[in-house]
Amino acid sequence: MNEMPDAPKVCVVLVNWNGAEFTIPCIESIAESDYPNFQVVVVDNGSADNSPARITQRFPDLELLRQPANLGVSQARNLGIARAAELGSDYVLILDNDTTVDRSLISHLVATAKPHDDAVAVGPKIYYLHDPKRLWFAYGRLSLWTGFYFNPVYNSVDRGQFEQVMEMDAASTCCLLIPMGIVKVVGGFDPDFTRNEDVDWSLRCRRAGFKLLYCPQGRVWHFLGGSSRKQPAASIRYLLTRNQLWTLRKVGRPWHLLSILCLYPVHCCWRLLKMGLRRQWDCMWAELRGAKDGFVASIPPVDTHRGTLSPQK
């Protein structure tokens, strides 16, 4: 959209699935960016409504990669990353389509990445769209001993208490700036992970010797659940539970897995109790199925480039 030779090129990748009402405002907010060299690529993930037509009508010059079916968010993002590489991008900005961004977001993220010789991926503060001072995510912590993933800022009102740039254990792909040099080494997102794909990618990134940084100056507002509102809650619960355990099995040492095996039943019972109190019977069953498959089902071999064939326009 905007170009300047001395600024690294950023390709913003959005995935749309029957969600023009979110994708269009998201692109509008990106279009107001003060960063001088970026391009937006939207991967339409087999939408069955008129959202692709609505998006192209609003943005005639936008690059929209239409897929014949819903490939899952990880494969769709991989297609966007592949296109970013074809376009000669220096960075790819993975962004959920149900967000709006601060006009200085890209500038702050790039400024944080550059001094580290582009060996870091960078994420911003992410607020609730309906409560714009309340934080949903900033930086993630992960304990391999307990299997717990921590979001320390969750639901906190931002009063300036989270203003320090810091390294994090896991990032959120709601918004994450990734140098293409890291993509070449780490690859894309595991297509078998529709949920927890960001934690899985974060751990692979760190194992490859790169870092994840939190940039407090970057700001994004998220319509939580907007991009997945049409997916059944039980399906989401199953994938979250199974993929959390798969991730831990992939990266944990035997002593970590033994600890998790002892602690997980307590955690599972607590989840089941909360779901039972809410009468979420289908989610309770999904939790149990996810736990079973998470512990005993075979994990597909990691093929991080599956889905990165030439995008269909």
Secondary structure, 3 states (H helix, E strand, C coil): CECCCCCCCEEEEEEECCCHHHHHHHHHHHHCCCCCCEEEEEEECCCCCCHHHHHHHHCCCCEEEECCCCCCHHHHHHHHHHHHHHCCCCEEEEECCCEEECCCHHHHHHHHHHHHCCCEEEEEEEEECCCCCEEEECCEEECCCCCCEECCCCCCECCCCCCCCEECCECCCCEEEEEHHHHHHHCCCCCCCCCCHHHHHHHHHHHCCCEEEEEEEEEEEECCCCCCCCCCHHHHHHHHHHHHHHHHHHHCCHHHHHHHHHHHHHHHHHHHHHHHHCCCHHHHHHHHHHHHHHHHCCCCCCCCCCCCCCCCC
